[in-house]
Amino acid sequence: MKKINKGKSNIFVKIINLFDKWVITPITKLILLITDFFKSNGHGFEKALTNRQSLVIISLIAALITFFVIDNKFTTLDNSAERLYGQKVKAIYNEEAYVVEGLPESVDVTLVGRKWDVYLAKQYPNDEVTVDLTGLSPGSHQVSLKYKESVSSVDYVLDNSTVTVTIYEKISENRELSSDIIHKDHLDTKLNIDSATLNRSTVIIKGAAYKLGEVASVKALIDVDNITRPTVGSTTLTDIPLVAYDKNGNVVNVEIVPSTVEAVIKIASPSKVVPIRVIPEGTPEGKAVNTLTPSLTEVTIYGDEESLNKVEYLPVTIDVSNVTNNKTYTVNLTKPAGVREISAKTITVSLTLDDIVSREIENIKIKTTNLQSGYVVQALSEEYSSVPVIVNGSKSVLDALDVSTIVAYIDLSGLTEGEHEVKVQVTGEDTRLTYTSRVRTVKVRITK
């Protein structure tokens, strides 16, 4: 606290000393000079000083002298500088005929002068830097930027007062217009944009010839966020912005006429009911899977029509490795590709185990996969055309087994002409069972 008071006292003393130096002392010296002059020049001056009009004139002169002295001294001490940031640059030229590149969007302006004048200049800024390009022909030019000075006693200093610009002739072309829908993920997961129809199919792009050559596509960006309370049905969006892109997806800065379009958006809620298929993974410890019973047998999925058509069932994988007793699983359902929503998020699956029994199925025909085009394959002998398959599982499951659902096959990927010994693989629709070929490999001949 003492340090603060001491600092204030020092400031006050400095002010008094400054006032004494530039005001009191000059006036005192002036009065002493006048007094000495009067003493040496007799009675005539004394009489003039006692005259009322003379005293008024002398006082006025002294006041004026004092004002000009103070103003002159403090002007030298009161100079300052302020910066106006981001003053927009406006180019004056025929915008219908030419395109200008290289001109900055904005520049900074520094104001230099007395504090009061700079303060006034900041209160009345011009807010615009101009450059006159009228009469300049296409090509590169060095031009000067100008700022309208609102206070004459302030110096206005522009950063980059001269710039090099390039002027191009403006040309125009017709281009096809397409659309992109953005922020789809913000839409209700049960809804889907079924179609978007623009009110026009072509637009005009304008700019320098080399810029138009870069434009690969012009798109209307339909923003889902601009749809008010989206529901099933049709809605119209206006003022949809247009953007030009090059072949790499980068924005190309050209003029597009018109700059916005309208679109009719059709919103749908496609859905499909699909069964749940529980698939065991692994093998129980010394047991066979008897039943895998889900709490739901089917669910409703939502998405676009194309994606829904690809989904035949919803797979649910259960790890039964080393399980020795009956068990209940809680499973999170996973959305297939293109599916936006599922009517249920989780289900439970009850697993029951049983003793393992085996059954041998004879004469399962061997099929081939991935044979290269232009080739044919044949077994080297009749014994290689079919195989016996051993199926392990619960007795009740084996008793209900449909033999026609068992598939034995050989994979011929990468094989060409000649004789080959190929591994036999077996699958079946009932995933509770395990399938093994009694014959591990067969010999085949591939010919053209």
Summary of the structure (lengths in Angstrom):
residues: 448
radius of gyration: 46.6
end to end distance: 104.3
largest distance: 157.2
contacts: 1215
relative contact order: 0.07
helix: 25%
strand: 47%
